[in-house]
Each structure stands twice: as structure tokens, then as C-alpha cells.
Amino acid sequence: MTTPAQLRRVVLRSPRFFFYSAERNLKPKLSFLGTFMKREDITKLLLTNAHTIVSRGGKHMSAISLLQNLGIEGEALSELLAKQPRLLTDSEEKVIESLKQAEDLGFKKGSKMFATALRSILGLGKENLNRRRQCLFSLGFSENQISDLCRKQPSILSLREERLKCAIDFIVNIVGLPLTDLVKYPKLIEYSVKTRMIPRYRVMEALKSMHVQAPRKRRASSVQFFTLPEKRFLEKYVYSNAESSTLLLDIYHGRKESWKGDH
């Protein structure tokens, strides 16, 4: 953590961090974490949850020892602590419960995907986890499809039921993609319906009205429409249509609802 901007971010997020003695508290704890974590991961931890650093040092030791005994070591441990620092402060019971849930979902202990799954379900609890799975089942996914979804994109489990329903309803009933495509491309479920899916869908429908896309490629194009980074999406589907780029950009930003063929 070396830039003024990073220091300001820590001050705003965790102002009490700077109340502690650098020599007696902060330096020893950062040094201890440095034996298990990469420097860039410690920086991420400071920028998001600096207050976890100043918890009891003994708690840090016991938390890391527990994770190592459960098979999470090396780079996977470093990345996990950076992205889920509450592992340093949560009770042993909560951590063990979350680890068991990750294993029950089929993730291999110690793998990177295991760490990713753990980040998603940590503190979720068995009841909430079952509710997420039941929500997916009620939306039409089979048990096998739900297991595939969770293995490919475990972060889906951290989404609230309302958001799951909204995203899947839009993708299936408005865009027209089948559930099997969502199992292949589960990241689609996590995209914001309001800020990503709807604007791109408006452009897709406008291009179809202009007969720019071939109907036989509709499904493949639909997936690509939503997965491309924004810059690449705009370059490929908006700016590349020289005659209609201004209109398409207005449709994308919601300044014009649809293409009416009179431009």
C-alpha cells in the first residue's frame, strides 16, 4: 500500500486502523500475515477490511492453522484471506460449517475452486444454502443442473432468491435462452439485469429488426451479446454499424426505446 489514494481509501473504510500502535500492533501482525500471504493480497485485505488486521493476534494464528489443517495452503490460502478476510475473525464453528458445505457441493478441498466456493457460502448457513438450491429447482433446473451450476459458478449461491428469479426470468422468458445455456454459461445469471442485460437486449432486438443478424445464429449471438466486455460489445455491435451507430447508442443508453424503421 504505497499511493495516497490507497491510504485515503483505508482511512475512509477503517479509520480506527490508524489509532493502533504501528510498532506494537500493526507491524507484528502484518509481518505475521506476510508469512502466509502475498504482498498484493495483503494490500487487497487492507483496502477492503483493514479492521480485521487489528483483531487479536492469537485469533489470526488459530484461524490460519485451522485452514491449513483443512487443506487450504499456499496461494489458495493467500487469495482466500484477501477476498474473505472474515475467516480471520469468524468462529471456528462457522468456518468448519462452511468448509463442509463446500465439500458437500463437490469441491475438492485445497483447490482454487474450493476456495471460491468457500467465499460464496461462508456464513450463509445450511438453511440459506438449501433455500438457494430450492429456488433454482423451482425455476426449472434439475438437481444435476443445479450441481453443475454451483460447481462452475459457486458465487451464484451468494445471490438472493429475488435476484436469481429476476435474472433467470429475464434470460429465459424475454431473451429466450434455454436453461441448458445457463448451465453452460452460468455467469449470465450474475450480470445486472438493469444495467447490462436490458441495454444489450434492446440493441439485439434493434439489430434483428434491421436484419443485421442472421436468425440461425440467434442463440450463439445472444450469449455473446451478454458476455463480451462493454468496450468490445460496443465496438462489435454498435460502432461497427456506421449508418446506425448513433441510433444504436441511443437505444443502448435508453434514450430511444426501439428502432422504428423511420430514421
C-alpha positions in Angstrom: 0.0 0.0 0.0 2.0 2.9 -1.3 -0.2 5.5 -3.0 -2.0 8.4 -1.4 -5.3 7.2 -3.0 -4.9 3.8 -1.2 -4.2 5.5 2.1 -7.3 7.6 1.7 -9.3 4.5 1.0 -8.2 2.8 4.2 -8.9 5.9 6.2 -12.4 6.2 4.8 -13.2 2.5 5.2 -11.4 1.7 8.5 -10.5 5.0 10.3 -9.8 3.2 13.6 -7.0 1.3 11.9 -4.7 4.2 12.4 -5.4 4.5 16.1 -3.3 1.5 16.9 0.5 1.5 17.5 2.5 0.8 14.4 5.3 -0.9 16.3 3.4 -2.8 18.9 0.3 -3.8 16.9 0.2 -3.2 13.2 3.8 -4.1 12.2 3.9 -7.5 14.0 0.5 -8.6 12.6 1.3 -7.5 9.1 4.6 -9.3 9.4 2.9 -12.5 10.6 0.4 -12.4 7.7 3.3 -11.8 5.3 4.5 -15.3 6.1 1.3 -16.8 4.6 0.0 -14.1 2.1 1.4 -12.5 -1.0 2.1 -8.8 -0.7 -0.6 -7.9 -3.2 -3.2 -9.9 -1.3 -2.3 -8.2 1.9 -2.8 -4.8 0.1 -6.3 -6.0 -1.0 -7.1 -7.0 2.6 -6.0 -3.6 3.9 -8.0 -1.7 1.2 -11.3 -3.6 2.0 -11.1 -4.8 5.6 -8.2 -3.2 7.4 -10.0 -3.6 10.7 -9.6 -7.4 10.6 -5.8 -6.9 10.9 -6.1 -5.4 14.4 -8.1 -8.2 15.9 -6.4 -10.4 18.5 -3.2 -11.9 17.1 -4.0 -15.2 18.6 -7.2 -15.3 16.6 -5.2 -14.9 13.4 -2.9 -17.8 14.3 -5.7 -20.2 15.2 -7.7 -19.2 12.0 -4.8 -19.8 9.7 -3.8 -23.0 11.5 -7.4 -24.3 11.1 -7.5 -23.5 7.4 -4.1 -25.2 6.8 -5.2 -28.3 8.7 -8.3 -28.4 6.5 -6.1 -28.5 3.4 -6.0 -24.8 2.3 -2.5 -23.6 1.9 -0.1 -21.6 -0.3 -1.5 -19.3 -3.0 -5.1 -20.6 -2.4 -4.9 -19.5 1.3 -3.4 -16.1 0.4 -6.2 -15.4 -2.2 -8.9 -16.7 0.1 -7.9 -14.5 3.0 -7.7 -11.4 0.7 -11.2 -12.0 -0.7 -12.8 -13.3 2.5 -11.0 -11.7 5.5 -13.8 -12.6 7.9 -12.1 -16.0 8.0 -9.6 -14.4 10.3 -12.3 -13.3 12.8 -15.3 -15.8 12.4 -15.8 -18.5 14.9 -14.2 -21.9 14.3 -17.7 -23.4 14.1 -18.8 -21.1 11.3 -15.7 -21.8 9.3 -15.9 -25.5 9.7 -19.6 -25.5 8.7 -18.8 -23.5 5.5 -16.0 -25.8 4.6 -18.3 -28.8 5.0 -20.9 -27.2 2.8 -18.3 -26.6 0.1 -17.2 -30.2 0.2 -20.8 -31.4 0.0 -21.2 -29.4 -3.2 -18.4 -31.5 -4.7 -15.4 -29.2 -4.4 -12.0 -30.7 -3.7 -10.5 -29.4 -0.5 -7.5 -27.2 -1.1 -8.3 -26.4 -4.8 -8.8 -22.9 -6.0 -12.5 -23.6 -6.8 -12.9 -24.9 -3.3 -11.7 -21.5 -2.0 -14.0 -19.7 -4.5 -17.0 -21.8 -3.2 -16.0 -21.1 0.4 -16.0 -17.3 -0.2 -19.6 -17.6 -1.6 -21.1 -19.7 1.2 -19.1 -18.5 4.2 -21.7 -17.5 6.8 -24.6 -18.4 4.5 -25.7 -21.3 6.7 -27.2 -24.6 5.8 -30.8 -23.3 5.7 -30.0 -20.4 3.4 -27.9 -22.6 1.1 -30.8 -25.0 0.8 -33.2 -22.1 0.0 -30.9 -21.0 -2.9 -30.9 -24.6 -4.3 -34.7 -24.9 -3.8 -35.1 -21.5 -5.6 -33.1 -22.8 -8.6 -35.1 -26.1 -8.6 -38.4 -24.1 -8.6 -37.2 -22.2 -11.6 -36.9 -25.4 -13.6 -33.4 -26.6 -13.1 -32.9 -30.3 -12.3 -30.8 -31.4 -9.4 -27.9 -32.4 -11.7 -28.1 -29.0 -13.4 -28.1 -27.2 -10.1 -24.9 -29.2 -9.1 -23.3 -28.2 -12.4 -24.2 -24.5 -11.9 -22.8 -24.5 -8.4 -19.6 -26.2 -9.4 -19.0 -23.9 -12.4 -20.1 -20.6 -10.7 -20.3 -21.1 -6.9 -20.8 -17.4 -6.4 -24.4 -17.9 -7.6 -25.1 -19.2 -4.2 -24.5 -15.8 -2.6 -27.2 -14.2 -4.7 -30.6 -13.6 -3.0 -33.6 -15.5 -4.3 -35.2 -12.3 -5.7 -32.2 -11.6 -7.8 -31.9 -15.2 -9.0 -35.6 -15.1 -10.1 -35.3 -11.8 -11.8 -32.2 -12.7 -13.8 -33.4 -16.2 -14.8 -36.9 -14.9 -15.7 -35.4 -12.3 -18.0 -32.9 -14.6 -19.7 -35.4 -17.4 -20.3 -38.7 -15.6 -20.9 -37.5 -12.4 -22.5 -34.2 -13.2 -24.2 -35.3 -16.7 -25.0 -32.3 -18.8 -23.9 -33.0 -22.3 -22.6 -31.9 -23.4 -19.1 -29.3 -25.6 -20.7 -27.5 -22.5 -22.0 -27.4 -21.1 -18.4 -25.8 -24.3 -17.2 -23.1 -23.8 -19.9 -22.8 -20.1 -19.2 -23.7 -19.6 -15.5 -22.0 -16.2 -15.4 -25.1 -14.8 -17.3 -27.1 -15.2 -14.1 -24.8 -12.8 -12.2 -25.0 -10.0 -14.6 -27.1 -7.0 -13.7 -30.5 -7.1 -15.5 -30.9 -3.4 -15.3 -27.5 -2.1 -16.3 -26.2 -4.9 -18.6 -28.9 -7.3 -19.8 -31.7 -4.9 -20.7 -29.5 -2.3 -22.6 -27.8 -5.1 -24.6 -31.1 -6.8 -25.3 -32.5 -3.5 -26.7 -29.6 -3.4 -29.1 -30.0 -7.0 -30.0 -33.7 -6.5 -30.9 -32.9 -3.4 -32.9 -30.3 -5.2 -34.9 -32.7 -8.0 -35.6 -35.3 -5.5 -36.8 -32.6 -4.1 -39.1 -31.9 -7.6 -40.4 -28.3 -7.3 -39.3 -28.0 -10.7 -37.7 -28.8 -14.0 -39.3 -31.7 -15.8 -37.5 -29.8 -19.1 -37.5 -27.1 -17.6 -35.2 -29.6 -16.2 -32.7 -28.7 -18.4 -29.7 -24.9 -18.1 -30.1 -25.2 -14.3 -30.6 -27.4 -13.9 -27.6 -24.8 -15.5 -25.3 -22.1 -13.4 -26.8 -24.1 -10.3 -26.6 -24.1 -10.5 -22.8 -20.7 -12.0 -22.1 -18.5 -9.6 -24.1 -16.8 -6.8 -22.1 -18.6 -3.5 -22.7 -15.9 -1.9 -24.8 -15.8 -4.9 -27.1 -19.6 -5.1 -27.2 -19.9 -1.5 -28.3 -17.2 -1.9 -30.9 -18.7 -5.0 -32.4 -22.4 -4.3 -32.3 -22.8 -0.6 -32.1 -19.9 1.4 -33.6 -19.3 -1.2 -36.4 -22.7 -0.3 -37.9 -21.7 3.1 -39.3 -25.1 4.1 -40.6 -26.9 3.3 -37.4 -24.3 3.7 -34.7 -25.8 6.9 -33.2 -29.2 5.4 -33.1 -28.0 2.1 -31.6 -26.0 4.1 -29.0 -29.2 6.0 -28.0 -31.1 2.7 -27.8 -28.3 1.2 -25.7 -28.4 4.1 -23.2 -32.2 4.1 -23.2 -32.5 7.5 -24.9 -34.6 5.8 -27.6 -36.8 2.8 -26.8 -36.7 1.0 -30.1 -35.9 1.1 -33.9 -39.0 2.1 -35.8 -37.5 2.0 -39.3 -38.0 5.7 -40.0 -34.6 7.0 -39.2 
